[in-house]
């Protein structure tokens, strides 16, 4: 168990580096195009072409394959036991976060900087390949830059929160149950905010990978099976609403990592 706990931060860092490296590497892929393809490629047409070629409906097939098994599990499930298991898992995760808070903060900052490097290199590659429709591209780029600022702020707030900065110390010193509900809630919100910061970094990196691979698919670049597979893995970030959801999650992560949300909830509870 101790080995698992100590290996979790390193595993997160390795996974983050792999995702960032994979997306950045696609930006420097082959530049070859078909002879009948114009030099400038429409980003919207590239997404449409890539969506058509990677419409494999894998998730629909998996849902149908496991539909009967999930129905049996729902009828045989025990809701009280499930709630107890969820509660135990939450308590354990909060304790792990409290013990490795500094490492989690470093991971958040590194993931954010990796996101910045990936976004910059990817959109520079799109500009070099003369991909048009700059308004939509600029919108997602501005969203990514805003999320970079959010991620850096989240990383700092995890170590130096603006509200209730002693929550993690109290939790480690007195335990989950003896420290009081306020400290546990603050640490829980901070851990959730850190997960949100990592999530928006993953979304931005995968969108960059989807953009680059869509251009390669439309341009007929060498290695189309690989580009199709990478695009299929990242096509869920293409719809426009994903950017708005990422902004909302980023704003929510700010008030969770700096302790403001826990402070407001505690104030409302004391006034009630």
C-alpha positions in Angstrom: 0.0 0.0 0.0 2.8 2.4 0.9 4.5 1.6 -2.5 1.3 2.4 -4.3 0.9 5.7 -2.4 4.5 6.8 -3.2 4.2 5.8 -6.9 1.0 7.7 -7.6 2.6 11.2 -8.0 5.3 9.8 -10.3 2.6 8.0 -12.3 0.6 11.2 -12.7 3.7 13.1 -13.9 4.6 10.4 -16.4 1.1 10.2 -17.8 0.9 14.0 -18.1 4.3 14.0 -19.9 3.2 11.3 -22.2 -0.1 13.1 -23.2 1.7 16.4 -23.7 4.5 14.7 -25.7 2.0 12.9 -27.9 0.1 16.0 -28.8 3.3 18.1 -29.3 4.8 15.4 -31.5 1.8 15.4 -33.9 2.4 19.1 -34.5 5.7 18.2 -36.2 4.4 15.3 -38.3 4.5 14.9 -42.0 3.7 17.9 -44.2 3.0 16.0 -47.4 -0.4 16.7 -49.2 -2.3 15.2 -52.1 -1.8 16.9 -55.4 -5.5 17.8 -55.7 -5.5 19.4 -52.2 -5.2 23.1 -51.9 -2.3 24.5 -49.8 -4.7 26.2 -47.4 -7.0 23.8 -45.6 -10.3 24.8 -44.0 -10.3 23.8 -40.3 -14.0 23.3 -40.4 -13.8 21.0 -43.4 -10.9 19.1 -41.8 -13.0 18.4 -38.7 -15.9 17.3 -40.8 -13.8 15.0 -43.0 -12.0 13.5 -39.9 -15.3 13.0 -38.1 -16.7 11.1 -41.1 -13.6 8.9 -41.4 -13.5 8.1 -37.7 -17.2 7.5 -37.1 -16.6 4.1 -35.8 -19.3 4.1 -33.1 -17.1 2.1 -30.7 -18.9 3.5 -27.6 -22.3 2.6 -28.9 -21.1 -0.9 -29.6 -19.7 -1.2 -26.0 -22.9 0.1 -24.5 -24.9 -2.5 -26.4 -22.5 -5.2 -25.5 -22.6 -4.5 -21.7 -26.2 -3.3 -21.5 -27.5 -6.6 -20.1 -24.8 -6.9 -17.6 -25.3 -3.4 -16.3 -29.0 -4.0 -16.0 -28.4 -7.0 -13.8 -25.9 -5.1 -11.6 -28.5 -2.3 -11.1 -31.2 -4.7 -9.9 -28.8 -6.6 -7.6 -27.0 -3.5 -6.3 -27.1 -2.3 -2.6 -27.4 1.5 -2.5 -26.4 1.9 1.2 -23.3 -0.3 0.7 -22.4 1.7 -2.4 -22.7 5.0 -0.6 -20.5 3.6 2.2 -17.9 2.5 -0.3 -18.0 6.0 -2.0 -17.6 7.7 1.4 -14.5 5.5 2.3 -12.9 6.2 -1.1 -13.5 10.0 -0.7 -11.9 10.0 2.8 -8.9 8.0 1.5 -8.4 10.3 -1.5 -8.6 13.4 0.7 -5.9 11.9 3.0 -3.7 11.1 0.1 -4.1 14.6 -1.3 -3.3 16.2 2.1 -0.1 14.1 2.3 1.1 14.9 -1.2 -0.3 18.4 -1.6 3.0 19.9 -2.7 3.5 17.2 -5.3 0.0 17.7 -6.6 0.6 21.4 -6.9 3.8 20.8 -8.9 1.9 18.4 -11.2 -0.8 21.0 -11.8 1.8 23.6 -12.7 3.8 21.3 -14.9 0.7 20.1 -16.7 -0.3 23.8 -17.2 3.1 24.7 -18.6 2.9 21.6 -20.8 -0.5 22.7 -22.0 1.0 26.2 -22.9 3.8 24.6 -24.8 1.5 22.3 -26.7 -1.0 25.0 -27.5 1.6 27.4 -28.8 3.4 24.8 -30.9 0.2 23.3 -32.3 -1.3 26.6 -33.4 2.1 27.7 -34.7 2.0 24.5 -36.8 -1.5 25.3 -38.0 -0.4 28.8 -39.0 2.7 27.3 -40.8 0.4 24.9 -42.7 -1.8 27.8 -43.7 -5.0 26.5 -42.1 -7.7 29.1 -42.6 -10.8 30.1 -40.5 -8.7 32.0 -38.0 -11.6 33.3 -35.9 -12.5 29.9 -34.5 -8.9 29.0 -34.1 -8.2 32.3 -32.3 -11.2 31.7 -30.0 -9.9 28.3 -28.8 -6.4 29.7 -28.5 -7.6 32.5 -26.3 -9.5 30.0 -24.2 -6.4 27.9 -23.8 -4.3 31.0 -22.7 -7.0 31.9 -20.1 -6.9 28.4 -18.8 -3.1 28.5 -18.5 -3.5 31.5 -16.2 -6.1 29.6 -14.3 -3.9 26.5 -13.9 -1.0 28.4 -12.7 -3.2 30.2 -10.1 -4.6 26.9 -9.0 -1.2 25.4 -8.5 -0.1 28.3 -6.3 -3.4 28.3 -4.4 -3.1 24.7 -3.5 0.0 25.5 -1.4 -0.9 29.1 -0.4 -4.7 29.3 -0.4 -6.3 32.7 0.2 -8.8 31.3 2.7 -8.3 28.8 5.6 -4.7 28.1 4.8 -4.2 25.8 7.8 -6.9 23.2 6.7 -4.4 20.7 5.4 -2.1 21.1 8.4 -5.1 20.6 10.8 -6.2 17.5 8.9 -2.8 15.9 9.0 -2.3 16.8 12.7 -5.6 15.7 14.0 -7.0 13.3 11.4 -10.1 13.4 9.2 -12.7 13.1 11.9 -11.0 15.0 14.8 -10.1 18.0 12.6 -13.7 19.0 12.1 -16.0 19.2 9.1 -14.7 22.6 8.0 -11.1 21.5 7.5 -12.2 18.3 5.7 -14.5 20.2 3.4 -11.8 22.8 2.5 -9.3 20.0 1.7 -11.9 18.1 -0.2 -12.7 21.1 -2.4 -9.0 21.8 -2.9 -8.5 18.2 -4.1 -11.5 18.5 -6.4 -10.2 21.8 -7.8 -6.8 20.2 -8.5 -8.5 17.5 -10.5 -10.4 20.1 -12.4 -7.2 22.0 -13.2 -5.7 18.8 -14.6 -8.9 18.0 -16.5 -8.9 21.3 -18.4 -5.2 20.8 -19.2 -6.0 17.5 -20.7 -8.9 19.0 -22.7 -6.7 21.7 -24.2 -4.0 19.3 -25.1 -6.4 16.8 -26.7 -8.0 19.6 -28.7 -4.6 20.5 -30.1 -4.0 16.9 -31.1 -7.5 16.7 -32.7 -6.8 19.9 -34.7 -3.4 18.8 -36.0 -4.5 15.2 -36.9 -7.6 16.5 -38.6 -5.4 18.6 -40.9 -3.2 15.6 -41.6 -6.2 13.4 -42.4 -7.6 15.9 -44.9 -4.2 16.6 -46.4 -3.6 12.9 -47.0 -0.4 12.9 -45.0 1.6 9.7 -44.7 0.5 7.5 -41.8 -3.3 8.1 -42.0 -4.2 5.1 -39.9 -2.2 6.6 -37.0 -3.7 10.1 -37.5 -7.2 8.6 -37.6 -6.6 6.7 -34.4 -5.3 9.8 -32.6 -8.1 11.9 -33.9 -10.7 9.4 -32.8 -9.2 9.5 -29.3 -9.4 13.3 -29.2 -12.5 14.1 -31.3 -14.6 14.6 -28.2 -12.9 18.0 -27.7 -13.9 19.4 -31.1 -17.5 20.7 -30.4 -17.7 24.3 -29.5 -19.5 23.8 -26.2 -16.5 21.9 -24.8 -14.6 25.3 -24.7 -17.4 26.9 -22.7 -17.5 23.9 -20.3 -13.7 24.2 -19.8 -14.0 27.8 -19.0 -16.8 27.1 -16.4 -14.7 24.3 -14.9 -11.7 26.6 -14.8 -13.6 29.3 -12.9 -15.0 26.7 -10.5 -11.5 25.3 -9.8 -10.3 28.8 -8.8 -12.9 29.3 -6.1 -12.2 25.7 -4.9 -8.5 25.7 -4.7 -8.2 29.1 -3.0 -10.7 28.0 -0.3 -13.3 30.7 -1.2 -16.1 28.2 -1.9 -15.6 26.4 1.4 -15.4 29.7 3.2 -18.6 30.9 1.7 -20.4 27.7 2.5 -19.2 27.8 6.1 -20.3 31.4 6.4 -23.8 30.6 5.0 -24.1 27.6 7.4 -23.1 29.7 10.4 -25.6 32.4 9.5 -28.5 30.0 9.0 
